[in-house]
């Protein structure tokens, strides 16, 4: 569940800028290299930029109006972006690629 949230959080960060972003997960906290943090409590995730996300089954609802639906290894976002999980890599339709190794995540 947290891995999905990280993938989704990575997409939120990808939409903001195309700079390299990495993250580290420690318990229910995720720390991003751009200074953003995320805290997961139950099915809610609270981002330090004020955005929140609620996970309900395979759907995620963001406070900024974005929604995401996960089907198998594919995630479909309401903004038209898609993501495909292949092993420890996530490939986004906007060209971003993220790799997860242990509790570290690196994106181009």
N, C-alpha and C positions, 0 to 999 in steps of 0.2 A: 504494500500500500504506500509506504513512504517513497519507494523507488518511483512509483507513478507520479507522486507529488513532485519529486525532484525533476522528472522529465518535464512535467507541466510548468514548473517554476522556471526551468531552463528555457522553455518556449516564451514565457513572459519576458524574461531577460533578453531573449533573442529579438523580440519585437521592439525592444527599447533601443538596442544598439547592436551592431555587428562586431563589436570588439570581442577579444578573447575573454571568456568568463570561465572560471573554475569554481568548484564548491567542495565543501567538506561536510559530511553528515556526522554529528556526534549526538547520539541519543535521539531526542525529538527536535533537535536544533540542526539547521543547515546554514552554513556560513558561506557567502559568495564573495569572490575576489573583488567585486565592485562595492563591497561594504553592506550590501543587502543581507538580511538574515530572515529566516523563516522558522516558525515554531509550530509543530504539529501537536494538536490536542484532540484526541478522538478522531472524528472525521472532519475536523476544522483545521485549516492552516492559516496562520497569521503572518503576513510579510511585513517587514519593517517599513516598507514604503506605503503602508496603509491598506493594501489590497488584502482581501481574505478569500479563501477558497473552501468550499464544502464538497466533500466526496459523498455521493449517494450511489451505491452500486458501481456501475461502470461510467457514471456521469460525474463530472466536476463542474461546479458552478462558481464563478468568480464574481466578486463584488463590482468589478468594472464592466460586467455584462457579458463577458466571454464565457462560453461553455465548451466543454470537451467531452467527447465520448470515446471510450477505449473499447475496441473490438479486436480480440486476439492481440497481435503485435502491432496493430495500427491504432493511432489516436487521431480523431477528427475534431478540429477546432471550428467554432462558429465564425471565425474570421477568415476561413478558407484554407488555413495552413493544415498540413497533415504531418504526422510523424510516424516513422516505422522503426520498431525496435528489432535489431538483429544482433543477438549475442549481447556484448557489452557496449555496442554502438547504437546511437539513435540518429536517424537520418531525417531531417526536416525538409519539407518541400521548398523552403526559402533558401536552401543551400547550406544551412548550418548542420554540423555534425558534432555530436557529443560522445565522449567515451567515458565509461564508468569503470574504475579500478578500485575495488574495495569500497571505502567510504569517500573516495575522491572522484570528482567529475570534472572533465575538461572539455570545453567547447571551442570551436574555431570562431 
